[in-house]
Amino acid sequence: MALILDGKAVAAAYKAKIKAKVDALAAQNITCGLAILLVGNDAASRIYADRLVKLATGLGVQAVVRHLPADATEEEVLALVCELNEDDHIHGILPMMPLPPHLATDRVAAALAPDKDVDALHPLNAGLVATGKSRWAPCTPRAVMAILDYYQIDVSGKHAVVIGRSNVVGKPLAHLLLGQNATVTVCHSKTRDLAALTRQADVIVAAVGRPALIGPDMVRPGAVVIDVGINEVNGAVVGDVDYDAVFPIAGAITPVPGGVGAVTTVMVVEAALRSFGDL
């Protein structure tokens, strides 16, 4: 039976470190600020933003949602980013993605002050992660690595198969795993015979947004299975892994919910504190 990689336990450990850091800053009359940029009325983004505000506030970080209408012009969005860049009370900025289709995501990302960019959207930060010069990767890949570290899962010399090649999960996670000396295969929608590759993996990371993509026939006995997917099926939240079927085979597995997602939100708050040094 698999070891359940409990994201809530990992999140609790990081919350304790963050709270200690925030309290130390407060003793110096320093307050950290996080700004969440929300454009439009996407329900999921609004829920996530509210959750982040609650989490950050509970840890002593001042968090604010700056909301623009769905029809906001690119100039209006860039002007708000510039305002937040120049605000000395804001130490981290998170634009909620995806932006409305008429907005150029790359331009918004490039407008962020690199030292306030909590999700490594700015091309400078993305490049530093890709070249192994920065640990401040996007929050979800850092959450995956935090879970592996918390449970002392050493990936050095192991074969990790990452399913998904997005700029905020798959690609940066591949770089982080390479930095820990894993041998990494990145798979995607054009990959032939995905199951043949996943059956070779010591570590499988599923991050494509397809419910039950990874079934028991695709997992080598004893493999570590990290499920990044969040999907709604018949009113229930499920991952990209057929959890019940894979659980008896895997050596360790993250649940959904309660796995990677629980840690990702904490990584956002941690990134907002990065200008004050490591926790």
ZIURJO-V467434 format. One record per backbone hydrogen bond with DSSP energy under -1.0 kcal/mol. NH is the residue of the N-H (numbers start at 1). CO is the residue of the C=O. Records with the same first field share a line. If there is no record, write none. Layout:
NH = CO + CO
//
This chain:
2 = 247
3 = 251
5 = 253
6 = 4
7 = 258
10 = 6
11 = 7
12 = 8
13 = 9
14 = 10
15 = 11
16 = 12
17 = 13
18 = 14
19 = 15
20 = 16
21 = 17
22 = 18
23 = 19
24 = 20
25 = 21
26 = 22
27 = 23
28 = 25
29 = 26
30 = 25
34 = 62
35 = 92
36 = 64
37 = 94
38 = 66
40 = 68
46 = 42
47 = 43
48 = 44
49 = 45
50 = 46
51 = 47
52 = 48
53 = 49
54 = 50
55 = 51
56 = 52
57 = 53
58 = 54
59 = 55
60 = 57
61 = 56
62 = 32
64 = 34
66 = 36
68 = 38
72 = 69
77 = 73
78 = 74
79 = 75
80 = 76
81 = 77
82 = 78
83 = 79
84 = 80
85 = 81
86 = 82
90 = 87
91 = 33
92 = 33
93 = 116
94 = 35
96 = 37
103 = 100
108 = 104
109 = 105
110 = 106
111 = 107
112 = 109
116 = 113
118 = 93 + 116
120 = 117
126 = 122
127 = 123
128 = 124
129 = 125
130 = 126
131 = 127
132 = 129
133 = 128
137 = 135
142 = 138
143 = 139
144 = 140
145 = 141
146 = 142
147 = 143
148 = 144
149 = 145
150 = 146
151 = 147
152 = 149
153 = 148
157 = 181
158 = 155
160 = 183
161 = 203
162 = 185
163 = 205
164 = 187
171 = 166
173 = 169
174 = 170
175 = 171
176 = 172
177 = 173
178 = 174
179 = 175
181 = 178
182 = 177
183 = 158
185 = 160
187 = 162
191 = 188
198 = 194
199 = 195
200 = 197
201 = 198
202 = 159
203 = 159
204 = 224
205 = 161
206 = 226
207 = 163
212 = 239
213 = 210
214 = 240
218 = 215
219 = 216
222 = 249
223 = 220
224 = 202
225 = 252
226 = 204
228 = 206
231 = 238
233 = 236
236 = 233
238 = 231
242 = 214
243 = 241
246 = 242
247 = 243
249 = 246
250 = 246
251 = 223
252 = 223
253 = 3
254 = 225
264 = 260
265 = 261
267 = 263
268 = 264
269 = 265
270 = 266
271 = 267
272 = 268
273 = 270
274 = 271
276 = 273
277 = 274
//
